[in-house]
Amino acid sequence: MPYEIAILILFLIASLAAIAVRKIHLPYTVALVAIGLLLGNIGLLHPPRLTQEVLFAFFLPGLVFEAAVHLDSRAMWRDLWGISALVIPGVILSTLISAWVLVYAGEISTHIPAVSWPVALLFGAAVAATDPVAVVAIFKQLGAPKRLRLLIESESLLNDGTGIVIFAIVLSFINHEVSTAGEITLEFFKVAGLGALVGLLIGLAVSWMIEDLDDAMVVISMSVIAAYGSFLIADQLRLSGVISTVATGLILQNRVLSRTIYPSVRLSVEEFWEFMAFALNSLIFLLMGFAVKLSMLLDLWVLILTAYLAMLLARFLVVSTVWGSLYPTKYRFPFSWAVIMSWGGLRGALSMVLALSLPDALPYKDVVVTMVFGVVLLSIFIQGLSIAPLATWLGVLGKKRELQAYESSRVQAMLAQNVLDEIDYLQKHHIASKETLEEVAREYQELKKQAEAAIQQNKPQKETLTSEEKLRVQRHLINLQKSRLLEAYQKGSISRELFEKLTAELDAKLLEIDNLES
């Protein structure tokens, strides 16, 4: 079957799966991997193989860019210490801990095959980066606190690049291309740092070109060029394409998409990249299922289970360490979040493709690939299916479902009243005929009546409503204080030192609200 037809069939399958999972409340990505496994192992379809070239040239730039342009970069900057700890030392520690547990388990148990350090290090590096697409989708739907979603999304976005760099360095170390700690450190900062610089420059250049454009098609085209161009240029320079694309996306989001661009253009750009994310995620998770051969996993199931437990232990130790280090500071977050971040750190397509990218001449490539594929499957099915019940049990999820219908009805009633007020103004000033305005007014009076009835029907418990509204009022007042502080500093009424001190205190209060707000 030609690849073009296979791709169309995959899109059809993905669309039908998206409709079905809404009815049975199954995570979308879990369903796609299961369907891919089923179809791949019965041989009904033969789509393109999920290779490093396909992932890096087609999938990764689009997915990474879409995540970057939808992140609140200012909120991410406030949590920079926590995110940085998870992304750089966290990925390194996860690699080392996973490798050590795997080697140690093979040494002390007669039931677990012995694993050499090169194999263990490559496995640890391949599964170090998280890919919580299913978790983020569930959290958005069910209403996790905004700061928790930001931490998970930011970490996932940034650790893709870190994970790729560390995997490449581990492979270079095994091949004796780098040998000392100094060389490894220098290589890491060269690949990651210069990659970020390339993305920064491209982001600034594209921002300058599109900031005053009101043509959605041109802006979308330029965003596609920025996303894939920053990746390809950095990759050709042997730098981190992922980190370059992340930097480009964050610059465009902060300088253009969230500020100066026309609202209609911004909406078109956001909808385009949301579709791109849906399409790319659909294909990549289906292709993951096709790439896994169940027969090759059964032979090493004991080793795969051990590797999975090693990965889980490493993840929990890393997140717990970050939680403990942040607890005495203003960046702290509840321990229940640490549990969710540990269990929600799924592994996905990037881990599988890193394993597939190993040279064929490497004597232990088959073992690493099999281990990584098995761990990714266990991660997606075990953690992906249990994260929502766990988060609900811990009290992290649930508020949004109770408040969403009520808030939607309240906003609809407010908008209808605004329209009726405007109609009164038009009628008073004879801007339109009385008959026309009365006819339009009747429509909006009916809408307002329906919204007010829905408000009473969907009204949540008083305690829930009061606590949520209190948080929003507090957030509004803190942001108001920050604006007044900035005005006072710009007018020279207060010193820079006092401005920075008081702003830091207000930011700390915002972080506390973020810990509670859904």
Backbone torsions as a table, in degrees:
resi	resn	phi	psi	omega
1	MET	NA	131.4	178.4
2	PRO	-60.8	148.4	-178.0
3	TYR	-61.6	-33.6	-178.0
4	GLU	-61.4	-43.3	179.3
5	ILE	-67.2	-40.0	179.5
6	ALA	-61.2	-40.3	179.5
7	ILE	-65.5	-42.3	178.0
8	LEU	-61.6	-41.1	178.7
9	ILE	-64.4	-39.2	178.3
10	LEU	-62.6	-40.8	177.5
11	PHE	-64.0	-39.6	177.6
12	LEU	-62.9	-45.1	178.4
13	ILE	-60.5	-43.8	-179.3
14	ALA	-62.8	-41.6	179.9
15	SER	-65.3	-44.0	178.0
16	LEU	-64.4	-37.9	178.3
17	ALA	-64.9	-38.9	179.5
18	ALA	-62.4	-37.7	177.9
19	ILE	-68.9	-42.9	-175.3
20	ALA	-67.9	-42.1	-174.9
21	VAL	-67.8	-23.6	175.8
22	ARG	-66.0	-30.5	-177.9
23	LYS	-83.5	-29.9	-176.8
24	ILE	-107.2	2.4	175.5
25	HIS	56.3	47.4	176.2
26	LEU	-108.2	137.5	176.8
27	PRO	-55.0	132.5	-172.6
28	TYR	-59.1	-47.0	-176.8
29	THR	-66.9	-34.6	176.8
30	VAL	-62.1	-43.9	179.4
31	ALA	-62.6	-41.1	-178.8
32	LEU	-65.2	-42.7	178.7
33	VAL	-63.3	-41.7	179.7
34	ALA	-62.6	-42.9	178.5
35	ILE	-64.6	-43.3	177.8
36	GLY	-60.9	-41.9	177.2
37	LEU	-59.7	-46.4	-178.5
38	LEU	-62.3	-50.9	-177.5
39	LEU	-67.3	-38.2	-178.4
40	GLY	-66.9	-36.7	-175.9
41	ASN	-86.1	-12.0	172.8
42	ILE	-101.8	-3.7	171.5
43	GLY	73.4	28.8	-180.0
44	LEU	-77.5	-30.5	-177.8
45	LEU	-129.3	151.5	177.0
46	HIS	-131.3	75.2	-177.9
47	PRO	-77.6	176.7	177.5
48	PRO	-60.8	146.6	177.7
49	ARG	-72.1	145.7	177.2
50	LEU	-82.9	92.7	-177.8
51	THR	-106.5	169.8	177.7
52	GLN	-61.8	-41.1	-178.4
53	GLU	-63.7	-43.6	-179.9
54	VAL	-64.7	-45.2	-178.0
55	LEU	-65.5	-47.1	-174.3
56	PHE	-72.2	-34.9	-175.5
57	ALA	-85.6	-25.7	-171.1
58	PHE	-119.7	-49.0	-171.3
59	PHE	-84.4	-54.9	-170.1
60	LEU	-58.3	-48.9	-177.9
61	PRO	-56.8	-44.5	-179.0
62	GLY	-65.6	-44.6	-179.1
63	LEU	-65.8	-43.4	-178.5
64	VAL	-67.0	-42.7	-179.0
65	PHE	-64.8	-42.8	179.6
66	GLU	-60.6	-42.0	178.6
67	ALA	-65.1	-38.8	-177.3
68	ALA	-67.2	-42.6	-175.7
69	VAL	-75.2	-10.5	176.7
70	HIS	-103.5	2.4	177.5
71	LEU	-86.9	143.8	173.3
72	ASP	-82.4	98.3	-173.1
73	SER	-65.0	-31.7	179.0
74	ARG	-69.5	-40.3	175.7
75	ALA	-66.1	-38.2	177.6
76	MET	-63.6	-37.1	179.3
77	TRP	-64.0	-36.0	178.3
78	ARG	-63.3	-31.6	-178.6
79	ASP	-102.2	25.7	-171.7
80	LEU	-59.3	-39.7	-176.5
81	TRP	-64.1	-47.1	-179.8
82	GLY	-64.2	-44.0	-179.7
83	ILE	-65.1	-43.4	179.9
84	SER	-61.4	-39.0	179.6
85	ALA	-64.1	-37.7	178.8
86	LEU	-74.0	-33.1	-171.6
87	VAL	-81.8	-41.7	-174.8
88	ILE	-99.3	-71.6	178.2
89	PRO	-63.6	-31.3	-179.5
90	GLY	-62.9	-45.0	179.8
91	VAL	-67.7	-38.9	178.5
92	ILE	-64.1	-47.8	179.4
93	LEU	-63.6	-40.2	178.8
94	SER	-60.1	-41.6	177.3
95	THR	-60.4	-49.0	-175.9
96	LEU	-69.3	-42.5	-178.6
97	ILE	-67.0	-44.5	177.8
98	SER	-57.6	-45.6	-179.1
99	ALA	-63.4	-45.4	-177.1
100	TRP	-65.0	-44.2	180.0
101	VAL	-61.5	-41.0	-179.3
102	LEU	-64.5	-45.3	179.1
103	VAL	-65.4	-44.7	-177.2
104	TYR	-64.7	-40.8	179.2
105	ALA	-61.6	-38.7	178.2
106	GLY	-68.0	-29.1	-179.1
107	GLU	-77.5	-34.5	-173.4
108	ILE	-96.0	-12.9	-176.3
109	SER	-118.1	136.1	176.8
110	THR	-82.3	-13.5	-177.6
111	HIS	-90.2	-13.1	-177.8
112	ILE	-108.0	126.2	178.6
113	PRO	-59.2	141.1	178.4
114	ALA	-67.1	141.7	-179.4
115	VAL	-123.4	131.5	179.2
116	SER	-77.3	161.8	-180.0
117	TRP	-62.5	-41.4	177.5
118	PRO	-58.1	-44.2	178.5
119	VAL	-63.0	-44.9	-178.0
120	ALA	-64.5	-41.1	-180.0
121	LEU	-66.2	-42.3	178.8
122	LEU	-64.6	-40.6	176.5
123	PHE	-62.3	-47.9	-179.1
124	GLY	-59.3	-40.8	179.5
125	ALA	-69.0	-37.0	-178.1
126	ALA	-67.6	-34.1	-176.3
127	VAL	-102.8	10.9	-177.0
128	ALA	-71.8	-34.5	-177.4
129	ALA	-85.2	136.1	179.7
130	THR	-88.3	157.2	179.4
131	ASP	-143.0	68.8	-170.7
132	PRO	-86.3	49.0	-178.0
133	VAL	-60.1	-45.5	-179.5
134	ALA	-63.4	-39.8	-178.1
135	VAL	-66.0	-45.3	-179.0
136	VAL	-62.3	-41.0	179.0
137	ALA	-62.4	-42.2	178.7
138	ILE	-65.0	-43.2	-178.3
139	PHE	-63.8	-39.8	178.1
140	LYS	-63.8	-39.5	-177.1
141	GLN	-70.9	-41.6	-172.6
142	LEU	-96.8	-12.6	172.0
143	GLY	90.8	58.3	171.6
144	ALA	-75.2	158.2	175.9
145	PRO	-54.0	143.1	-174.8
146	LYS	-60.4	-39.9	-177.4
147	ARG	-67.5	-36.4	177.2
148	LEU	-63.1	-44.2	177.3
149	ARG	-61.9	-40.0	179.5
150	LEU	-62.8	-43.9	179.8
151	LEU	-61.5	-45.5	-177.5
152	ILE	-67.1	-45.5	-178.6
153	GLU	-67.6	-42.2	-178.8
154	SER	-65.6	-43.8	179.4
155	GLU	-61.7	-46.3	-179.1
156	SER	-61.5	-41.6	-179.0
157	LEU	-62.7	-45.4	-174.0
158	LEU	-83.7	-30.2	-176.2
159	ASN	-79.6	-10.2	171.4
160	ASP	-60.5	-48.9	179.2
161	GLY	-64.8	-43.9	178.9
162	THR	-61.4	-43.6	-179.1
163	GLY	-62.3	-41.1	178.7
164	ILE	-64.1	-43.5	-179.9
165	VAL	-62.9	-45.7	-178.5
166	ILE	-66.0	-39.2	177.6
167	PHE	-60.4	-44.5	179.3
168	ALA	-63.9	-37.9	179.9
169	ILE	-68.9	-40.7	177.3
170	VAL	-60.7	-42.9	178.7
171	LEU	-64.7	-39.9	177.2
172	SER	-64.7	-37.4	178.5
173	PHE	-65.4	-42.6	179.3
174	ILE	-65.6	-35.1	178.6
175	ASN	-85.4	6.4	177.2
176	HIS	63.9	26.8	175.7
177	GLU	-82.2	-29.6	168.9
178	VAL	-128.1	144.9	-172.8
179	SER	-131.6	-27.4	-175.7
180	THR	-107.4	160.6	178.8
181	ALA	-61.6	-36.7	179.3
182	GLY	-63.9	-43.6	179.2
183	GLU	-64.1	-40.3	-179.8
184	ILE	-64.6	-44.7	-179.7
185	THR	-63.9	-44.4	179.6
186	LEU	-62.2	-42.0	179.1
187	GLU	-63.0	-41.7	-179.5
188	PHE	-61.5	-50.6	-176.5
189	PHE	-70.9	-28.2	176.4
190	LYS	-67.9	-49.5	-176.9
191	VAL	-67.6	-45.0	-177.3
192	ALA	-76.6	-46.7	-175.7
193	GLY	-67.0	-46.7	179.1
194	LEU	-69.8	-31.2	174.9
195	GLY	-62.3	-42.7	177.0
196	ALA	-63.2	-38.0	179.4
197	LEU	-63.9	-42.8	177.3
198	VAL	-59.4	-46.4	179.2
199	GLY	-63.1	-39.2	178.4
200	LEU	-60.8	-46.7	-178.8
201	LEU	-64.9	-42.7	179.3
202	ILE	-66.3	-41.6	178.4
203	GLY	-60.6	-43.2	178.9
204	LEU	-64.9	-42.2	-179.0
205	ALA	-64.3	-45.7	-179.3
206	VAL	-68.6	-36.9	177.6
207	SER	-59.4	-43.6	179.7
208	TRP	-62.7	-34.8	-177.2
209	MET	-76.3	-31.0	-171.2
210	ILE	-110.1	-2.5	-170.9
211	GLU	-64.5	-25.3	-179.9
212	ASP	-111.1	10.2	-178.6
213	LEU	-80.9	142.2	175.2
214	ASP	-116.9	22.6	179.1
215	ASP	-107.9	106.7	-174.2
216	ALA	-61.0	-39.7	-176.5
217	MET	-64.7	-39.5	179.0
218	VAL	-67.8	-42.6	-179.4
219	VAL	-64.5	-41.9	177.7
220	ILE	-62.4	-44.7	179.0
221	SER	-59.8	-43.1	179.6
222	MET	-66.5	-34.8	178.3
223	SER	-67.9	-36.2	176.5
224	VAL	-66.0	-44.1	178.0
225	ILE	-61.1	-41.3	179.7
226	ALA	-64.3	-43.8	-177.4
227	ALA	-63.3	-53.8	-175.6
228	TYR	-80.6	-32.7	179.6
229	GLY	-66.4	-42.5	179.6
230	SER	-63.6	-38.1	178.7
231	PHE	-65.5	-49.4	-175.2
232	LEU	-66.8	-40.6	-180.0
233	ILE	-63.5	-47.1	179.0
234	ALA	-63.1	-40.7	-179.1
235	ASP	-64.7	-39.8	178.0
236	GLN	-65.5	-28.7	177.4
237	LEU	-86.4	7.7	-178.0
238	ARG	60.7	38.2	174.9
239	LEU	-113.2	-179.3	-177.7
240	SER	-81.0	109.2	177.9
241	GLY	-66.7	-36.4	-179.6
242	VAL	-64.4	-48.1	-179.7
243	ILE	-64.0	-36.8	177.1
244	SER	-62.2	-44.6	179.5
245	THR	-66.8	-38.6	176.4
246	VAL	-58.8	-47.8	-179.4
247	ALA	-61.3	-43.0	178.7
248	THR	-61.7	-46.4	-179.4
249	GLY	-62.4	-42.8	-179.9
250	LEU	-65.4	-39.6	178.4
251	ILE	-63.8	-46.2	-179.9
252	LEU	-63.8	-39.9	179.6
253	GLN	-65.0	-42.8	-174.3
254	ASN	-77.2	-37.5	-172.6
255	ARG	-93.5	-25.1	-173.5
256	VAL	-125.7	-62.0	-168.9
257	LEU	-63.0	-32.8	-178.3
258	SER	-95.0	0.4	-172.4
259	ARG	-133.8	-74.3	-164.6
260	THR	-93.2	-18.9	-172.9
261	ILE	-71.2	152.6	-178.9
262	TYR	-62.9	139.6	-176.5
263	PRO	-55.6	-41.9	-179.2
264	SER	-65.6	-37.1	178.2
265	VAL	-68.7	-44.3	179.6
266	ARG	-59.2	-43.0	179.1
267	LEU	-61.9	-42.5	179.1
268	SER	-63.0	-42.9	179.5
269	VAL	-63.4	-44.8	-178.9
270	GLU	-64.2	-41.7	179.5
271	GLU	-66.3	-38.5	177.7
272	PHE	-60.5	-47.3	-176.9
273	TRP	-73.5	-26.7	172.7
274	GLU	-65.6	-41.2	176.0
275	PHE	-64.7	-43.1	178.6
276	MET	-57.6	-42.5	179.7
277	ALA	-63.4	-42.8	178.1
278	PHE	-61.1	-47.8	-177.2
279	ALA	-64.4	-47.5	-177.7
280	LEU	-67.7	-42.5	177.9
281	ASN	-63.4	-40.3	179.7
282	SER	-59.7	-49.8	-178.6
283	LEU	-64.5	-43.3	-172.9
284	ILE	-68.6	-37.3	-179.9
285	PHE	-76.4	-32.1	172.4
286	LEU	-65.4	-44.4	179.8
287	LEU	-65.3	-30.4	174.6
288	MET	-60.2	-44.3	178.2
289	GLY	-62.3	-39.1	178.4
290	PHE	-67.2	-31.1	-175.5
291	ALA	-73.8	-21.1	-175.3
292	VAL	-89.9	128.8	174.1
293	LYS	-107.1	115.5	-174.0
294	LEU	-61.2	-32.8	-177.1
295	SER	-61.9	-36.7	-177.2
296	MET	-77.0	-15.7	178.1
297	LEU	-83.8	-30.5	-175.4
298	LEU	-66.1	-33.5	-178.0
299	ASP	-66.0	-28.7	-176.7
300	LEU	-118.2	33.4	-173.4
301	TRP	-64.6	-34.4	179.3
302	VAL	-66.1	-45.0	179.2
303	LEU	-65.4	-39.5	179.7
304	ILE	-64.7	-43.6	178.7
305	LEU	-63.0	-41.6	177.0
306	THR	-62.2	-43.9	179.1
307	ALA	-62.6	-38.7	178.7
308	TYR	-63.6	-45.0	178.6
309	LEU	-65.0	-36.5	176.8
310	ALA	-63.5	-42.0	178.8
311	MET	-64.4	-42.6	178.6
312	LEU	-62.8	-44.4	179.8
313	LEU	-62.4	-44.1	179.4
314	ALA	-61.0	-43.6	-179.7
315	ARG	-62.2	-44.9	-178.6
316	PHE	-65.5	-40.8	180.0
317	LEU	-65.3	-40.7	-179.4
318	VAL	-65.9	-49.6	-177.7
319	VAL	-66.0	-39.0	178.9
320	SER	-64.7	-38.6	178.0
321	THR	-64.1	-43.8	177.8
322	VAL	-63.6	-43.3	178.3
323	TRP	-58.7	-46.3	-179.4
324	GLY	-64.3	-38.0	-179.4
325	SER	-70.6	-28.5	-179.6
326	LEU	-89.9	-15.3	-172.8
327	TYR	-58.3	-40.8	179.8
328	PRO	-75.2	-5.4	-174.2
329	THR	-105.6	176.1	177.7
330	LYS	-71.9	-11.6	-178.9
331	TYR	-88.5	7.3	-175.3
332	ARG	-63.8	159.2	175.1
333	PHE	-144.3	161.0	-176.0
334	PRO	-62.2	151.2	179.7
335	PHE	-65.5	-28.7	177.0
336	SER	-59.6	-32.6	176.1
337	TRP	-66.3	-38.6	179.0
338	ALA	-62.0	-38.5	177.6
339	VAL	-63.9	-45.6	-179.3
340	ILE	-65.4	-41.6	179.6
341	MET	-65.6	-34.2	177.7
342	SER	-68.6	-50.0	-177.1
343	TRP	-74.2	-27.1	-178.3
344	GLY	-86.7	1.8	179.2
345	GLY	-82.6	67.7	-179.0
346	LEU	-65.7	157.2	172.1
347	ARG	-108.5	146.7	-173.0
348	GLY	-139.2	-143.0	-170.9
349	ALA	-63.7	-35.1	-178.3
350	LEU	-59.6	-42.8	178.8
351	SER	-60.0	-43.5	-178.8
352	MET	-65.9	-40.9	-177.9
353	VAL	-71.8	-35.2	174.9
354	LEU	-60.2	-41.6	178.0
355	ALA	-65.3	-41.7	179.7
356	LEU	-66.5	-23.6	-177.3
357	SER	-78.1	-6.3	178.5
358	LEU	-62.2	143.3	179.8
359	PRO	-59.8	141.0	179.0
360	ASP	-61.8	-26.4	-178.6
361	ALA	-73.5	-13.9	-179.9
362	LEU	-66.6	123.4	-171.8
363	PRO	-64.8	-26.2	-176.2
364	TYR	-109.2	21.9	-179.0
365	LYS	-60.0	-44.7	-176.7
366	ASP	-60.0	-37.8	-179.9
367	VAL	-67.1	-45.5	179.8
368	VAL	-62.6	-45.9	-178.9
369	VAL	-60.2	-46.1	-179.0
370	THR	-62.9	-44.1	178.7
371	MET	-61.6	-46.5	-177.6
372	VAL	-65.0	-45.2	179.4
373	PHE	-59.5	-44.0	-179.7
374	GLY	-63.8	-42.7	-179.6
375	VAL	-65.7	-40.3	178.4
376	VAL	-61.8	-43.7	178.9
377	LEU	-62.5	-47.2	178.7
378	LEU	-60.4	-41.1	-179.8
379	SER	-61.4	-47.3	-177.0
380	ILE	-66.1	-44.5	-174.8
381	PHE	-79.7	-43.9	-177.7
382	ILE	-74.6	-54.9	-177.0
383	GLN	-75.1	-38.4	-178.6
384	GLY	-63.2	-34.4	-178.7
385	LEU	-84.1	-20.2	-173.9
386	SER	-106.9	-8.2	-173.9
387	ILE	-65.6	-39.7	-178.6
388	ALA	-66.2	-48.4	176.1
389	PRO	-60.2	-38.6	179.6
390	LEU	-64.5	-45.9	-178.9
391	ALA	-65.6	-36.4	177.0
392	THR	-66.7	-42.5	179.5
393	TRP	-63.0	-36.4	179.2
394	LEU	-80.0	-4.8	178.5
395	GLY	81.9	16.0	-179.2
396	VAL	-83.6	-32.5	-179.4
397	LEU	-107.7	163.3	168.6
398	GLY	125.2	-34.3	-174.6
399	LYS	-61.9	-40.5	-172.2
400	LYS	-64.8	-38.1	-179.5
401	ARG	-61.7	-36.9	-178.8
402	GLU	-72.8	-32.4	-173.4
403	LEU	-96.6	-21.1	-169.5
404	GLN	-61.9	-49.3	-178.1
405	ALA	-64.4	-39.8	179.4
406	TYR	-63.0	-46.6	-177.7
407	GLU	-66.3	-38.9	178.5
408	SER	-61.4	-44.3	179.6
409	SER	-65.7	-39.3	-179.2
410	ARG	-65.1	-40.5	178.6
411	VAL	-66.7	-40.6	178.9
412	GLN	-62.2	-40.5	177.7
413	ALA	-64.8	-40.2	179.3
414	MET	-64.2	-44.2	-179.6
415	LEU	-64.8	-40.3	178.7
416	ALA	-62.6	-40.9	178.6
417	GLN	-66.0	-38.4	176.6
418	ASN	-59.7	-41.3	179.0
419	VAL	-65.7	-41.9	179.8
420	LEU	-63.8	-37.7	176.3
421	ASP	-63.3	-40.4	179.5
422	GLU	-67.2	-36.2	177.3
423	ILE	-63.9	-39.9	176.2
424	ASP	-59.8	-41.3	178.8
425	TYR	-63.9	-43.3	-179.9
426	LEU	-63.9	-38.9	-179.4
427	GLN	-69.3	-40.9	-178.4
428	LYS	-63.3	-34.5	-177.1
429	HIS	-99.3	9.7	174.9
430	HIS	55.6	41.4	-179.3
431	ILE	-81.9	-25.0	176.1
432	ALA	-141.3	165.5	-177.3
433	SER	-67.8	150.4	-177.9
434	LYS	-61.8	-40.9	-177.8
435	GLU	-62.4	-45.6	-179.9
436	THR	-61.6	-46.6	-178.0
437	LEU	-65.2	-38.0	178.8
438	GLU	-66.0	-37.9	178.4
439	GLU	-64.4	-44.6	178.2
440	VAL	-66.2	-39.8	-178.7
441	ALA	-61.1	-38.4	179.4
442	ARG	-60.5	-38.1	178.5
443	GLU	-62.3	-45.1	-176.5
444	TYR	-76.2	-27.7	173.9
445	GLN	-65.1	-37.7	177.3
446	GLU	-67.7	-42.0	177.0
447	LEU	-61.2	-42.1	179.3
448	LYS	-64.2	-40.6	179.2
449	LYS	-62.2	-43.6	179.2
450	GLN	-65.0	-40.7	-179.9
451	ALA	-65.9	-40.4	179.9
452	GLU	-65.8	-36.5	176.5
453	ALA	-65.5	-40.0	178.6
454	ALA	-67.1	-32.8	177.5
455	ILE	-59.9	-46.2	-179.6
456	GLN	-66.7	-36.5	-178.4
457	GLN	-70.9	-37.0	-174.1
458	ASN	-100.7	8.0	-175.4
459	LYS	-61.6	122.4	-178.5
460	PRO	-75.8	177.5	176.9
461	GLN	-60.5	147.3	-174.4
462	LYS	-58.8	-39.4	-177.7
463	GLU	-64.5	-43.1	180.0
464	THR	-64.5	-45.8	-178.8
465	LEU	-63.9	-43.9	-178.1
466	THR	-64.0	-44.6	-178.0
467	SER	-66.1	-39.1	-179.5
468	GLU	-68.7	-44.4	179.3
469	GLU	-65.4	-36.2	178.9
470	LYS	-62.6	-42.4	178.9
471	LEU	-62.0	-40.4	-177.6
472	ARG	-70.8	-38.2	175.9
473	VAL	-64.0	-43.1	178.8
474	GLN	-61.3	-42.7	178.6
475	ARG	-61.4	-45.1	179.8
476	HIS	-59.6	-44.4	-177.3
477	LEU	-69.6	-35.8	177.9
478	ILE	-66.9	-43.1	177.7
479	ASN	-64.0	-34.4	175.8
480	LEU	-63.5	-43.5	177.8
481	GLN	-61.5	-40.1	179.0
482	LYS	-63.5	-39.7	178.4
483	SER	-64.1	-42.9	179.3
484	ARG	-65.3	-38.2	177.4
485	LEU	-61.9	-44.3	-179.7
486	LEU	-62.5	-42.2	177.9
487	GLU	-61.2	-44.0	-179.3
488	ALA	-63.4	-39.1	179.5
489	TYR	-68.5	-42.8	-179.2
490	GLN	-65.3	-30.1	178.0
491	LYS	-84.4	-4.5	179.5
492	GLY	82.8	14.4	-178.4
493	SER	-76.8	-27.1	178.7
494	ILE	-130.3	158.6	-179.5
495	SER	-77.9	163.2	178.0
496	ARG	-62.7	-39.9	-178.5
497	GLU	-62.0	-44.9	179.6
498	LEU	-67.1	-39.7	178.3
499	PHE	-59.3	-47.8	-178.4
500	GLU	-66.5	-38.7	-179.5
501	LYS	-64.4	-49.4	-178.6
502	LEU	-68.9	-35.9	177.4
503	THR	-64.1	-41.0	177.9
504	ALA	-62.4	-39.3	178.4
505	GLU	-65.1	-40.5	178.2
506	LEU	-68.4	-37.3	176.8
507	ASP	-62.4	-37.8	177.9
508	ALA	-62.8	-39.1	177.1
509	LYS	-66.5	-37.0	177.1
510	LEU	-63.5	-39.5	178.2
511	LEU	-62.9	-39.0	178.0
512	GLU	-63.3	-39.9	177.6
513	ILE	-66.4	-40.3	179.2
514	ASP	-60.2	-30.7	179.3
515	ASN	-66.3	-23.8	-174.4
516	LEU	-108.4	-28.1	-171.2
517	GLU	-76.9	134.5	178.8
518	SER	-91.7	NA	NA
